[in-house]
Amino acid sequence: METTWLIIGFTAQLLFSARFLVQWIATERRGRSYVPVAFWYLGIIGAAMLLAYAVVWKHDPVIALG
């Protein structure tokens, strides 16, 4: 069970952090600042997974608030 939650936590962090790369690549391709729809999906899914990890597994209100 612990391994599963660690995978969820790391995956959530990866998804949330991937927003930066997605926006950077989209902006470079367009030649101007651009925020693609994928940026928002990665943020929402990553944040929801991080919240679940913080509340359900770690019982950590500091992480949950972040």
C-alpha positions as CSV (number, residue, x, y, z in Angstrom):
1,M,0.0,0.0,0.0
2,E,2.8,2.4,0.8
3,T,4.4,1.8,-2.6
4,T,1.1,2.6,-4.3
5,W,0.8,6.0,-2.5
6,L,4.4,6.8,-3.2
7,I,3.8,6.2,-6.9
8,I,0.7,8.4,-6.7
9,G,2.6,11.1,-5.0
10,F,5.5,11.1,-7.5
11,T,3.2,10.9,-10.5
12,A,1.2,13.8,-9.2
13,Q,4.3,15.9,-8.7
14,L,5.5,14.9,-12.2
15,L,2.1,15.9,-13.8
16,F,2.0,19.2,-11.9
17,S,5.6,20.0,-12.8
18,A,5.0,19.1,-16.5
19,R,2.9,22.2,-16.9
20,F,6.0,24.2,-17.2
21,L,7.4,22.2,-20.1
22,V,4.0,22.1,-21.9
23,Q,3.7,25.8,-21.7
24,W,7.3,26.4,-22.7
25,I,7.0,24.1,-25.8
26,A,3.7,25.6,-26.9
27,T,5.1,29.2,-26.5
28,E,8.2,28.4,-28.5
29,R,6.1,26.9,-31.3
30,R,3.8,29.9,-31.5
31,G,6.6,32.5,-31.1
32,R,4.6,34.3,-28.4
33,S,3.3,33.6,-24.9
34,Y,0.7,30.9,-25.0
35,V,-1.1,28.7,-22.4
36,P,-2.5,25.5,-23.9
37,V,-5.5,23.6,-22.6
38,A,-3.2,20.7,-21.5
39,F,-1.5,23.1,-19.0
40,W,-4.8,23.4,-17.1
41,Y,-5.6,19.7,-17.2
42,L,-2.1,18.8,-15.9
43,G,-2.5,21.4,-13.1
44,I,-6.0,20.2,-12.1
45,I,-5.1,16.5,-12.2
46,G,-1.7,16.9,-10.5
47,A,-3.1,19.1,-7.8
48,A,-6.0,16.7,-7.1
49,M,-3.6,13.8,-6.9
50,L,-1.3,15.7,-4.6
51,L,-4.3,16.7,-2.4
52,A,-5.3,13.1,-2.1
53,Y,-1.8,12.0,-1.3
54,A,-1.5,14.7,1.4
55,V,-4.9,14.1,3.0
56,V,-5.4,10.3,2.7
57,W,-1.9,9.0,3.0
58,K,0.3,11.6,4.8
59,H,-2.4,13.3,6.9
60,D,-0.5,16.5,6.4
61,P,-2.4,19.7,6.4
62,V,0.6,21.7,5.3
63,I,1.0,19.8,2.1
64,A,-2.8,19.8,1.6
65,L,-3.0,23.6,1.9
66,G,-0.1,23.9,-0.6
